[in-house]
Amino acid sequence: MNRSPGFGRGHGVTTDVPLAKSGQPLSYLDAHLEQVAAYAQAVVHAYRRLWVRLLGAPLAKAVSKALVLAAVSHDLGKATKGFQRSLLDSKYRWEFRHEVLSAALLLVAPPPQDLWLTLAVAAVLTHHRELDDPELRTNSGWTPLPDPDIVAEAIGKFRAKALELEPYWDWLRRFWQAHPNLRELPLPRGPRSLQPPSAFLKELQSRLNALELPGNPLALAILLTRGWLMASDHAASAGVLEFKAALPRPIFPASRRFQELLGQHKGDAFLEAPTGSGKTVAALRWVLSNRGVGERVFYLLPYQASIEAMADTLERYFGRENVGVLHARALDYLFREYFEESKEYEAAYTAAKAEAELNQLVHKPVKVATPFQLLKWLFGIPRFEVGVSEMVGGLFVFDEIHAYDAHVVALILEMVRVIKALGGRCLFMSATFPEFLKDLLKETLAGEPADFILGKSGIDEWAHDFLMTARHRLRWRDATLEQLCPEIIRAAGDRRRVLVVANRVAQAQELFRFLSRKMGGVHLLHSRLTRRDRVTREQQLIGELRRRSSENIRVLVATQVIEVSLDISFDLIFTEVAPVDDLIQRFGRVNRYGEHAGAVDVHVARLYDADRLKWVYQLEWLRRTLEAAPNDGTLLSAVVGRRWVQDVYLNGWTEQEWSRFKSARAAFKEVLSALRPLRHLPEAKETFYGLFQSVEILPRKFYHEFIQYQEQKHYLLASELFVPIPLGTFHMLKQQGRIQQLADRTYLADVVYDDELGILSKEVDLDVNIL
């Protein structure tokens, strides 16, 4: 068989076997379809039992059969003279949707009565474009206006394009007869017998309006067929031919009793255990115990810095080939990792892009992400069916569940309802787990999850010692943080490494200025730095702090960023008062590894500027934290810390937060009620991206460097010059005329950027609660 593509006279394609796509090496259509079908068959093998449980045996059988049929037929419409020419001649535009012809080949009779065929044709028709796409509809003979001339023109175009199948009809016949999934259907007599699929599209459209997700089994069946067809197609096109179902069985450290108990539990669960007790190993034991064949594992964390550290941990257990990192900056994270090794932009970019794209596929069975990466699917972004398909039967570990505000908790609760409807199982973990939050989750789970609490579940000698050992001694100071600077200087002079945590960026900058004038070895870390500067500083800090003899770091002045990043330990802390769970996180950066023989002092300044701090925290939480606080000099064991948290959150959120929670929950329920397979929700997409209350700006200082990177096409290095600022601050700067939008939509800002201090602005307060 001739597999040498080329052009004859008049640009007639001479190859006997059509191509699947352009580029080198050549990709032939038969090989591509077989690869997609093999991938889809592996998906069916892994998920069949889950689908039976969710859909019932008949519908699960229909999805299984439809998916493989769709996989082996979805690109048959590419076997036309015009499409093949467009692959080999970049100037030629074929201007027709090939999937319309693929569907027409399956529809040899009026709209199919067999459900599996309906599912297959629906998936084939929409595997590139959604059901309401104007070009897809017009090419199918369903015109925007029912004018007879317009309809006739559309049908005429369909028939003309169908005739272009003629040069490849012998190939098509051989391919059809070679595949059992196709042989079950009659091959059309020839291209002239094909009919446009307008009637099928109209019938499908009318049926979808009544099919709500995720509860309607037929709606879910349509979603799964389209979602897994797209996933299989993307994987094969990326050269990924294996659907990874199995996970290696890692060797864990010696088990603790609570880890064994959780690892034996089947179903939803809560785990409350302090940082450093081994929650991650306990979670992985639960995952492996609950996992059957191919279910995906989602390890969800609130912050990007935490995700990157957790990904490293999971890669050690399961191998990098099985663990994918999903968050908004995943490509930047991977690029920085490769760039640090090679210092070659192109090599680093190529490697990072390939891995980031691989992580976006359903290929890797373990995903480390923020909840937002899953929520976006439920907001109906384009091709959301891929993400929802992967969520079916999944295992979801929500770590640090206490860290979300009322708005995000509302979204997570509704997502959990969907997860349960999709057959998923959930593990919620926290070092500090307020009872009211557990109650909300229990209500949402519509069951009674097992509640594992270190000290109550699996108590043993190790657990008793761990819970009762205090690494910190609480010291209340009736002063502002600024008034404690003389003590900070004295402590640093005694060769102790001191952590100073401010609640506001401007406050941290002023403290850094003052302390730097008095002594050396003072460093600053906060969120108003370029991405490049922040990563560089964090790497320098980690390197220096792990060398205990180094004198380069005597004091680190930081904001809330210290709570969620940097696995480092200090000898002493001075911090402004904050909500109790934030304080406990800050204390966790002191004597972190128990390197001191006894408890070390953690100094907390009670006094603060309420007019400024109200933009960072609700002052009610500071009042509750102080009222419920242990006395000065109390040894802060895990037991004491848990009791403090429970007392502060005894009555749940503030009235304002409850209001936000109810509004967000109601709004998200409306979004979910509008979700339908085969089409996205444009308005909901805007709503989703509106959740992120920050904007990235380019300080004018970096404009010329940014342009230089852009001209060199070093776009990732250019993006490292951005600084995140709150949305409210952005609007204030815009009103002042200090924001200019460049041609590529970058926001250039007239703000002062100091290499040591970060963004400076006397006119605009940059202090709001953003990490």
Secondary structure, DSSP 8 states (H G I E B T S, - for coil): ------B-GGG-B--SS-EEESSSS-EEHHHHHHHHHHHHHHHHHHHHHHHHHHH-HHHHHHHHHHHHHHHHHTTGGG-SHHHHHHHH-TT----S-HHHHHHHHH-SSSS--SHHHHHHHHHHHTSSS-TT-HHHHHHTT--SS--HHHHHHHHHHHHHHHHTTGGGHHHHHHHHHH-HHHHTS---SSGGG---THHHHHHHHHHHTT--TTT-HHHHHHHHHHHHHHHHHHHHHTT-------------SS--HHHHHHHH--S-EEEE--TTS-HHHHHHHHHHHH--SS--EEEE-S-HHHHHHHHHHHHHHH-GGGEEEESTTHHHHHHHHHHHHH--HHHHHHHHHHHHHHHHSS-SSEEEE-HHHHHHHHTT-TTHHHHHHHHTT-EEEETTGGGS-HHHHHHHHHHHHHHHHTT-EEEEEESS--HHHHHHHHHHHTS--EEEEBTTBS--HHHHHHHH--SEEEEEESS-TGGGHHHHHHHHHTT--EEEE-SSHHHHHHHHHHHHHH-S-EEEE-SSS-HHHHHHHHHHHHHHHTSTT--S-SEEEE-GGGGTS----BSEEEEE---HHHHHHHHTTBSTT--SSS-EEEEEE----HHHHTTTS-HHHHHHHHHT---TT-EE-HHHHHHHHHHHTTT-S-HHHHHHHHHHHHHHHHHHHT-BTTB--HHHHHHHHTT--EEEEEEGGGHHHHHHHHHTT-HHHHHTT-EEEEHHHHHHHHHTT-EEE-TTS-EEE--EEETTTEEE-SSS---SS--
